[in-house]
């Protein structure tokens, strides 16, 4: 009885570990992992398309039942995946505690995205009277971020943004300071001439944003000489200032690509050394086999083909016996 109990516990642990490997990993050699990757990717794309098409009254009126079915299937599937993730995470040493470990796992970025993607439906079911909760349905779009788990390109983008977060924050702070400064100057330059367009410094910030980003909608623009001067200077500064984040991100991508090359090189060199060592040992074994074949057949044996075949047979037998 005790043996059976131990066997059941071990099997339970193996199943949990297998579930965690399939859901968290993305191994191309594992057919279950590939099936998980494909099914999640397919349902995410289908669910987001369903979300978009529901906003079209004519399309929704004709295919309401189909769209609702897609939404429910995706919801049930993602809910099951989320429950399995939280259940199996304790096999990871980082989340081994049954309560604290699971809480730590739940608040990791990707798992938090998984929760936010299914939470609006359950909140609307529990609190249908709250109007604001209906707005939370837009969180269904967060399911697109689930693809980060299965896409190396998206994970690379996140790593680049994470590595360059300090530089990007500094650039954002510089833009914010310049926006406040330029909007204040424009308010004092244009307020009397255009009290409606530049009614306050906060109102002038709309003009500052579209000018700094070089969009220039033309709905608000300066008409005084001083305002035009400030606007021209700000437009030139905006061109250079908004090129900074692009340069920072491009630099981050370059560093990430270089890091991957070095990592692959470091992983590849030991394999090359191992292969070279194997070839050296195999060459020595093959030489011994040729010598043995010559002794067996005699030095005056003229048929080199038979000699080579016998040496190959001796070599294969030696490899099997001594694991060369």
C-alpha positions as a LaTeX table, in Angstrom:
\begin{tabular}{lrrr}
\hline
Residue & $x$ (\AA) & $y$ (\AA) & $z$ (\AA) \\
\hline
Unk1 & 0.00 & 0.00 & 0.00 \\
Unk2 & 2.83 & 2.36 & 0.92 \\
Unk3 & 4.66 & 1.46 & $-2.30$ \\
Unk4 & 1.54 & 2.21 & $-4.35$ \\
Unk5 & 1.15 & 5.55 & $-2.58$ \\
Unk6 & 4.77 & 6.47 & $-3.30$ \\
Unk7 & 4.27 & 5.42 & $-6.92$ \\
Unk8 & 1.14 & 7.60 & $-7.22$ \\
Unk9 & 2.98 & 10.60 & $-5.71$ \\
Unk10 & 5.86 & 10.15 & $-8.13$ \\
Unk11 & 3.48 & 9.87 & $-11.09$ \\
Unk12 & 1.61 & 12.96 & $-9.91$ \\
Unk13 & 4.89 & 14.88 & $-9.74$ \\
Unk14 & 5.91 & 13.69 & $-13.21$ \\
Unk15 & 2.58 & 14.78 & $-14.70$ \\
Unk16 & 2.85 & 18.19 & $-13.06$ \\
Unk17 & 6.42 & 18.62 & $-14.31$ \\
Unk18 & 5.41 & 17.58 & $-17.81$ \\
Unk19 & 2.51 & 20.05 & $-17.87$ \\
Unk20 & 4.80 & 22.87 & $-16.73$ \\
Unk21 & 7.40 & 22.00 & $-19.37$ \\
Unk22 & 4.80 & 22.00 & $-22.15$ \\
Unk23 & 3.12 & 25.27 & $-21.10$ \\
Unk24 & 6.26 & 27.22 & $-20.20$ \\
Unk25 & 8.67 & 25.84 & $-22.77$ \\
Unk26 & 8.69 & 26.04 & $-26.54$ \\
Unk27 & 10.71 & 23.03 & $-27.67$ \\
Unk28 & 10.55 & 22.29 & $-31.39$ \\
Unk29 & 11.36 & 18.61 & $-30.75$ \\
Unk30 & 8.42 & 18.15 & $-28.37$ \\
Unk31 & 5.18 & 17.52 & $-30.27$ \\
Unk32 & 3.02 & 18.50 & $-27.28$ \\
Unk33 & 4.91 & 21.77 & $-26.94$ \\
Unk34 & 4.49 & 22.45 & $-30.65$ \\
Unk35 & 0.76 & 21.65 & $-30.38$ \\
Unk36 & 0.45 & 24.09 & $-27.46$ \\
Unk37 & 2.29 & 26.80 & $-29.41$ \\
Unk38 & 0.13 & 26.34 & $-32.49$ \\
Unk39 & $-3.20$ & 26.14 & $-30.64$ \\
Unk40 & $-2.52$ & 29.23 & $-28.51$ \\
Unk41 & $-1.28$ & 31.25 & $-31.50$ \\
Unk42 & $-4.27$ & 30.21 & $-33.61$ \\
Unk43 & $-6.81$ & 31.00 & $-30.88$ \\
Unk44 & $-5.20$ & 34.35 & $-30.05$ \\
Unk45 & $-5.38$ & 35.46 & $-33.69$ \\
Unk46 & $-8.95$ & 34.13 & $-34.01$ \\
Unk47 & $-10.07$ & 35.78 & $-30.76$ \\
Unk48 & $-8.59$ & 39.18 & $-31.66$ \\
Unk49 & $-10.24$ & 38.97 & $-35.10$ \\
Unk50 & $-13.52$ & 38.13 & $-33.32$ \\
Unk51 & $-13.07$ & 41.17 & $-31.05$ \\
Unk52 & $-12.51$ & 43.44 & $-34.06$ \\
Unk53 & $-15.41$ & 42.05 & $-36.11$ \\
Unk54 & $-17.85$ & 42.44 & $-33.18$ \\
Unk55 & $-17.51$ & 46.22 & $-33.54$ \\
Unk56 & $-19.01$ & 46.05 & $-37.04$ \\
Unk57 & $-22.83$ & 46.18 & $-36.59$ \\
Unk58 & $-23.64$ & 44.65 & $-39.98$ \\
Unk59 & $-21.19$ & 41.77 & $-39.61$ \\
Unk60 & $-22.15$ & 41.15 & $-35.97$ \\
Unk61 & $-25.86$ & 40.98 & $-36.80$ \\
Unk62 & $-25.27$ & 38.23 & $-39.38$ \\
Unk63 & $-22.67$ & 36.17 & $-37.48$ \\
Unk64 & $-23.50$ & 36.90 & $-33.84$ \\
Unk65 & $-23.72$ & 33.23 & $-32.83$ \\
Unk66 & $-20.40$ & 32.31 & $-34.48$ \\
Unk67 & $-18.58$ & 35.27 & $-32.92$ \\
Unk68 & $-19.93$ & 34.47 & $-29.46$ \\
Unk69 & $-18.91$ & 30.82 & $-29.88$ \\
Unk70 & $-15.36$ & 31.81 & $-30.78$ \\
Unk71 & $-15.18$ & 34.09 & $-27.76$ \\
Unk72 & $-16.43$ & 31.37 & $-25.39$ \\
Unk73 & $-14.14$ & 28.67 & $-26.78$ \\
Unk74 & $-11.12$ & 30.98 & $-26.45$ \\
Unk75 & $-12.16$ & 31.98 & $-22.94$ \\
Unk76 & $-12.56$ & 28.36 & $-21.77$ \\
Unk77 & $-9.29$ & 27.31 & $-23.38$ \\
Unk78 & $-7.26$ & 30.19 & $-21.94$ \\
Unk79 & $-8.87$ & 29.70 & $-18.52$ \\
Unk80 & $-7.88$ & 26.02 & $-18.49$ \\
Unk81 & $-4.34$ & 26.94 & $-19.54$ \\
Unk82 & $-4.13$ & 29.56 & $-16.79$ \\
Unk83 & $-5.33$ & 27.12 & $-14.11$ \\
Unk84 & $-2.84$ & 24.48 & $-15.31$ \\
Unk85 & $-0.02$ & 27.04 & $-15.26$ \\
Unk86 & $-0.76$ & 28.07 & $-11.68$ \\
Unk87 & $-1.19$ & 24.43 & $-10.63$ \\
Unk88 & 2.06 & 23.16 & $-12.16$ \\
Unk89 & 4.35 & 26.11 & $-11.37$ \\
Unk90 & 5.45 & 24.63 & $-8.02$ \\
Unk91 & 7.77 & 22.18 & $-9.83$ \\
Unk92 & 9.99 & 25.20 & $-10.56$ \\
Unk93 & 12.37 & 25.87 & $-7.66$ \\
Unk94 & 11.57 & 29.59 & $-7.85$ \\
Unk95 & 7.89 & 28.94 & $-7.10$ \\
Unk96 & 8.15 & 25.76 & $-5.02$ \\
Unk97 & 6.12 & 27.07 & $-2.06$ \\
Unk98 & 2.47 & 26.03 & $-2.58$ \\
Unk99 & 1.08 & 29.47 & $-1.66$ \\
Unk100 & 3.86 & 32.08 & $-1.77$ \\
Unk101 & 5.39 & 30.44 & $-4.83$ \\
Unk102 & 2.11 & 30.52 & $-6.72$ \\
Unk103 & 1.49 & 34.15 & $-5.75$ \\
Unk104 & 4.97 & 35.05 & $-6.96$ \\
Unk105 & 4.30 & 33.20 & $-10.21$ \\
Unk106 & 0.90 & 34.87 & $-10.72$ \\
Unk107 & 2.50 & 38.32 & $-10.56$ \\
Unk108 & 5.17 & 37.60 & $-13.15$ \\
Unk109 & 4.58 & 39.78 & $-16.26$ \\
Unk110 & 3.51 & 37.10 & $-18.75$ \\
Unk111 & 1.21 & 35.30 & $-16.29$ \\
Unk112 & $-0.29$ & 38.62 & $-15.23$ \\
Unk113 & $-1.09$ & 39.28 & $-18.90$ \\
Unk114 & $-2.77$ & 35.86 & $-19.09$ \\
Unk115 & $-4.93$ & 36.77 & $-16.09$ \\
Unk116 & $-5.89$ & 40.22 & $-17.43$ \\
Unk117 & $-6.92$ & 38.61 & $-20.72$ \\
Unk118 & $-9.60$ & 36.41 & $-19.07$ \\
Unk119 & $-10.54$ & 38.54 & $-16.05$ \\
Unk120 & $-12.96$ & 41.02 & $-17.76$ \\
Unk121 & $-15.43$ & 38.25 & $-18.70$ \\
Unk122 & $-15.68$ & 36.97 & $-15.14$ \\
Unk123 & $-15.94$ & 40.49 & $-13.70$ \\
Unk124 & $-18.80$ & 41.29 & $-16.10$ \\
Unk125 & $-20.51$ & 38.03 & $-15.13$ \\
Unk126 & $-20.22$ & 38.80 & $-11.40$ \\
Unk127 & $-20.84$ & 42.58 & $-11.55$ \\
Unk128 & $-23.04$ & 43.18 & $-14.64$ \\
Unk129 & $-24.37$ & 46.47 & $-13.22$ \\
Unk130 & $-21.00$ & 48.25 & $-13.36$ \\
Unk131 & $-20.65$ & 50.10 & $-16.66$ \\
Unk132 & $-16.89$ & 50.60 & $-16.33$ \\
Unk133 & $-16.27$ & 46.87 & $-16.22$ \\
Unk134 & $-17.61$ & 46.56 & $-19.76$ \\
Unk135 & $-14.80$ & 48.86 & $-20.86$ \\
Unk136 & $-12.34$ & 46.28 & $-19.46$ \\
Unk137 & $-13.26$ & 43.99 & $-22.35$ \\
Unk138 & $-10.59$ & 45.86 & $-24.30$ \\
Unk139 & $-8.14$ & 43.85 & $-22.18$ \\
Unk140 & $-8.94$ & 40.95 & $-24.49$ \\
Unk141 & $-6.40$ & 42.55 & $-26.80$ \\
Unk142 & $-3.77$ & 41.69 & $-24.20$ \\
Unk143 & $-4.06$ & 38.14 & $-25.50$ \\
Unk144 & $-1.88$ & 39.31 & $-28.37$ \\
Unk145 & 0.90 & 39.66 & $-25.80$ \\
Unk146 & 0.57 & 35.94 & $-25.06$ \\
Unk147 & 2.47 & 35.44 & $-28.32$ \\
Unk148 & 5.57 & 36.80 & $-26.55$ \\
Unk149 & 5.96 & 33.41 & $-24.90$ \\
Unk150 & 6.20 & 31.71 & $-28.31$ \\
Unk151 & 8.07 & 34.34 & $-30.35$ \\
Unk152 & 11.81 & 34.88 & $-29.99$ \\
Unk153 & 11.50 & 38.16 & $-31.93$ \\
Unk154 & 9.02 & 39.61 & $-29.44$ \\
Unk155 & 11.14 & 38.43 & $-26.52$ \\
Unk156 & 14.14 & 40.15 & $-28.12$ \\
Unk157 & 12.20 & 43.43 & $-28.34$ \\
Unk158 & 11.31 & 43.18 & $-24.65$ \\
Unk159 & 14.93 & 42.44 & $-23.71$ \\
Unk160 & 16.11 & 45.45 & $-25.72$ \\
Unk161 & 13.55 & 47.75 & $-24.07$ \\
Unk162 & 14.49 & 46.37 & $-20.66$ \\
Unk163 & 18.22 & 46.82 & $-21.25$ \\
Unk164 & 17.75 & 50.38 & $-22.51$ \\
Unk165 & 15.06 & 51.44 & $-20.04$ \\
Unk166 & 17.30 & 53.99 & $-18.30$ \\
Unk167 & 18.30 & 55.71 & $-21.55$ \\
Unk168 & 14.69 & 55.69 & $-22.79$ \\
Unk169 & 13.46 & 57.11 & $-19.47$ \\
Unk170 & 16.04 & 59.91 & $-19.66$ \\
Unk171 & 14.89 & 60.73 & $-23.20$ \\
Unk172 & 11.24 & 60.73 & $-22.11$ \\
Unk173 & 12.11 & 63.06 & $-19.22$ \\
Unk174 & 13.90 & 65.44 & $-21.59$ \\
Unk175 & 10.90 & 65.48 & $-23.91$ \\
Unk176 & 8.56 & 66.16 & $-20.99$ \\
Unk177 & 10.68 & 69.08 & $-19.74$ \\
Unk178 & 10.87 & 70.54 & $-23.25$ \\
Unk179 & 7.09 & 70.11 & $-23.69$ \\
Unk180 & 6.30 & 72.01 & $-20.48$ \\
Unk181 & 8.82 & 74.74 & $-21.30$ \\
Unk182 & 7.67 & 75.24 & $-24.91$ \\
Unk183 & 3.95 & 75.15 & $-24.01$ \\
Unk184 & 4.48 & 77.81 & $-21.36$ \\
Unk185 & 6.33 & 80.11 & $-23.78$ \\
Unk186 & 3.69 & 79.60 & $-26.46$ \\
Unk187 & 0.91 & 80.35 & $-23.98$ \\
Unk188 & 2.40 & 83.74 & $-23.12$ \\
Unk189 & 3.14 & 84.49 & $-26.79$ \\
Unk190 & $-0.28$ & 83.52 & $-28.20$ \\
Unk191 & $-2.82$ & 83.80 & $-25.38$ \\
Unk192 & $-3.91$ & 87.36 & $-26.15$ \\
Unk193 & $-4.08$ & 86.79 & $-29.91$ \\
Unk194 & $-5.79$ & 83.36 & $-29.65$ \\
Unk195 & $-7.49$ & 83.02 & $-26.24$ \\
Unk196 & $-9.49$ & 79.96 & $-27.35$ \\
Unk197 & $-6.64$ & 77.96 & $-28.93$ \\
Unk198 & $-4.11$ & 78.82 & $-26.20$ \\
Unk199 & $-6.46$ & 79.23 & $-23.25$ \\
Unk200 & $-3.97$ & 77.77 & $-20.73$ \\
Unk201 & $-0.57$ & 76.14 & $-20.54$ \\
Unk202 & $-2.20$ & 72.72 & $-20.35$ \\
Unk203 & $-4.29$ & 73.61 & $-23.41$ \\
Unk204 & $-1.14$ & 74.70 & $-25.26$ \\
Unk205 & 0.43 & 71.30 & $-24.62$ \\
Unk206 & $-1.65$ & 69.78 & $-27.45$ \\
Unk207 & 0.12 & 72.12 & $-29.85$ \\
Unk208 & 3.44 & 71.22 & $-28.20$ \\
Unk209 & 2.87 & 67.48 & $-28.64$ \\
Unk210 & 1.93 & 67.65 & $-32.34$ \\
Unk211 & 4.83 & 70.06 & $-33.00$ \\
Unk212 & 7.46 & 68.06 & $-31.10$ \\
Unk213 & 6.39 & 64.87 & $-32.86$ \\
Unk214 & 6.49 & 66.77 & $-36.20$ \\
Unk215 & 2.92 & 65.63 & $-36.95$ \\
Unk216 & 1.52 & 69.15 & $-37.26$ \\
Unk217 & $-2.24$ & 68.63 & $-37.65$ \\
Unk218 & $-2.75$ & 72.34 & $-38.30$ \\
Unk219 & $-5.78$ & 72.67 & $-36.00$ \\
Unk220 & $-3.77$ & 74.88 & $-33.60$ \\
Unk221 & $-0.90$ & 77.06 & $-34.80$ \\
Unk222 & 0.76 & 80.37 & $-33.83$ \\
Unk223 & $-0.09$ & 83.61 & $-35.61$ \\
Unk224 & 2.12 & 86.12 & $-33.79$ \\
Unk225 & 5.73 & 86.75 & $-34.79$ \\
Unk226 & 7.05 & 85.57 & $-31.43$ \\
Unk227 & 4.82 & 82.48 & $-31.54$ \\
Unk228 & 5.99 & 81.57 & $-35.05$ \\
Unk229 & 9.61 & 81.95 & $-33.96$ \\
Unk230 & 9.13 & 79.67 & $-30.95$ \\
Unk231 & 7.17 & 77.20 & $-33.09$ \\
Unk232 & 9.91 & 77.04 & $-35.74$ \\
Unk233 & 12.61 & 76.44 & $-33.15$ \\
Unk234 & 10.57 & 73.73 & $-31.45$ \\
Unk235 & 9.89 & 71.95 & $-34.75$ \\
Unk236 & 13.64 & 71.74 & $-35.48$ \\
Unk237 & 14.39 & 70.54 & $-31.95$ \\
Unk238 & 11.63 & 67.93 & $-32.18$ \\
Unk239 & 13.18 & 66.33 & $-35.29$ \\
Unk240 & 16.46 & 65.73 & $-33.48$ \\
Unk241 & 14.95 & 64.89 & $-30.11$ \\
Unk242 & 12.62 & 62.17 & $-31.38$ \\
Unk243 & 15.48 & 60.58 & $-33.30$ \\
Unk244 & 17.12 & 59.74 & $-29.96$ \\
Unk245 & 14.79 & 56.87 & $-28.94$ \\
Unk246 & 15.16 & 55.31 & $-32.40$ \\
Unk247 & 18.95 & 55.45 & $-32.08$ \\
Unk248 & 18.85 & 54.00 & $-28.56$ \\
Unk249 & 16.61 & 51.10 & $-29.60$ \\
Unk250 & 18.70 & 50.44 & $-32.74$ \\
Unk251 & 21.83 & 50.35 & $-30.57$ \\
Unk252 & 20.08 & 47.92 & $-28.21$ \\
Unk253 & 19.17 & 45.61 & $-31.10$ \\
Unk254 & 22.76 & 45.69 & $-32.35$ \\
Unk255 & 24.08 & 44.77 & $-28.89$ \\
Unk256 & 21.51 & 41.97 & $-28.55$ \\
Unk257 & 22.42 & 40.49 & $-31.94$ \\
Unk258 & 26.13 & 40.67 & $-31.05$ \\
Unk259 & 25.45 & 39.02 & $-27.68$ \\
Unk260 & 23.59 & 36.16 & $-29.38$ \\
Unk261 & 26.46 & 35.65 & $-31.84$ \\
Unk262 & 28.98 & 35.47 & $-29.01$ \\
Unk263 & 26.73 & 33.09 & $-27.06$ \\
Unk264 & 26.32 & 30.81 & $-30.08$ \\
Unk265 & 30.07 & 30.95 & $-30.67$ \\
Unk266 & 30.78 & 30.01 & $-27.05$ \\
Unk267 & 28.35 & 27.09 & $-27.32$ \\
Unk268 & 29.74 & 26.01 & $-30.67$ \\
Unk269 & 33.45 & 25.98 & $-29.79$ \\
Unk270 & 33.19 & 23.14 & $-27.23$ \\
Unk271 & 31.30 & 21.09 & $-29.83$ \\
Unk272 & 34.04 & 21.73 & $-32.40$ \\
Unk273 & 36.69 & 20.65 & $-29.90$ \\
Unk274 & 34.68 & 17.53 & $-29.07$ \\
Unk275 & 34.29 & 16.68 & $-32.76$ \\
Unk276 & 38.01 & 17.25 & $-33.40$ \\
Unk277 & 38.91 & 15.01 & $-30.47$ \\
Unk278 & 36.53 & 12.32 & $-31.75$ \\
Unk279 & 38.08 & 12.52 & $-35.23$ \\
Unk280 & 41.60 & 12.20 & $-33.80$ \\
Unk281 & 40.66 & 9.15 & $-31.74$ \\
Unk282 & 38.73 & 7.64 & $-34.68$ \\
Unk283 & 41.74 & 8.15 & $-36.97$ \\
Unk284 & 43.97 & 6.31 & $-34.50$ \\
Unk285 & 41.48 & 3.45 & $-34.23$ \\
Unk286 & 41.15 & 3.30 & $-38.04$ \\
Unk287 & 44.95 & 3.14 & $-38.40$ \\
Unk288 & 45.10 & 0.24 & $-35.95$ \\
Unk289 & 42.32 & $-1.51$ & $-37.90$ \\
Unk290 & 44.18 & $-1.07$ & $-41.22$ \\
Unk291 & 47.37 & $-2.45$ & $-39.68$ \\
Unk292 & 45.41 & $-5.39$ & $-38.25$ \\
Unk293 & 43.86 & $-6.06$ & $-41.68$ \\
Unk294 & 47.26 & $-6.03$ & $-43.35$ \\
Unk295 & 48.64 & $-8.48$ & $-40.80$ \\
Unk296 & 45.60 & $-10.68$ & $-41.31$ \\
Unk297 & 45.81 & $-10.72$ & $-45.12$ \\
Unk298 & 49.54 & $-10.31$ & $-45.51$ \\
Unk299 & 51.63 & $-7.44$ & $-46.82$ \\
Unk300 & 51.61 & $-8.85$ & $-50.36$ \\
Unk301 & 47.79 & $-8.76$ & $-50.63$ \\
Unk302 & 46.95 & $-6.66$ & $-53.71$ \\
Unk303 & 43.16 & $-6.03$ & $-53.45$ \\
Unk304 & 42.93 & $-2.72$ & $-51.54$ \\
Unk305 & 39.09 & $-2.75$ & $-51.66$ \\
Unk306 & 38.84 & $-5.92$ & $-49.58$ \\
Unk307 & 41.49 & $-4.55$ & $-47.24$ \\
Unk308 & 39.51 & $-1.32$ & $-46.68$ \\
Unk309 & 36.25 & $-3.25$ & $-46.13$ \\
Unk310 & 37.88 & $-5.44$ & $-43.51$ \\
Unk311 & 39.41 & $-2.40$ & $-41.80$ \\
Unk312 & 35.95 & $-0.71$ & $-41.76$ \\
Unk313 & 34.37 & $-3.78$ & $-40.16$ \\
Unk314 & 37.07 & $-3.84$ & $-37.50$ \\
Unk315 & 36.60 & $-0.10$ & $-36.92$ \\
Unk316 & 32.80 & $-0.40$ & $-36.51$ \\
Unk317 & 33.26 & $-3.27$ & $-34.07$ \\
Unk318 & 35.79 & $-1.23$ & $-32.07$ \\
Unk319 & 33.44 & 1.78 & $-31.93$ \\
Unk320 & 30.61 & $-0.39$ & $-30.56$ \\
Unk321 & 32.81 & $-2.02$ & $-27.95$ \\
Unk322 & 34.80 & 0.98 & $-26.71$ \\
Unk323 & 32.30 & 3.84 & $-27.47$ \\
Unk324 & 34.70 & 5.93 & $-29.53$ \\
\hline
\end{tabular}
